[in-house]
């Protein structure tokens, strides 16, 4: 399940359409889940337990750790997980850190 600020849930097709634009897609599943179920193309895997720290990192450290450019607070960000619970938590964490 997928979560975005304006629309609490997105369908897979809506995500595919969004990914053609300039969104940052953060997958908050655990690394073992990515290994077992596969990585979503063009997503950044940041397990939920690391998210708050990751979103407050120095951008250079973020790039070193996650091999992607760190999202800015105004970038459109989509979170995904397996069932939707963690992505909703991720969304509230990000919003509490000032992401719009």
C-alpha positions, 0 to 999 in steps of 0.5 A: 500500500502506498501513501501520499500527503494529499491522497492517503492511498495510491493505486499501483497505476497511480504510483507508476504515473507519478513515477514518470514525474519528479517524485521521490519514492521511499520504500520503508520496508525492512531490508530482508523484505526487499531481498525476499519480495524485490525492490521497487524500481527507482525507489530508495529503501529506508527502513521505517526505524531509520527514517527519522534519522535519515531525513535529518542527515547531511545530504552528502551523508544521505547520498553516501548511505542510500546512493540517492539524492536526499529529498528536500522538504518541498520535494514530492515524496511517496512512501510505500510498505507492505500493508500501508501501516508503516507508510502512514507512520512514515508520512507523519514522521516526515510531516513532523520534520517539516516535509510538506 
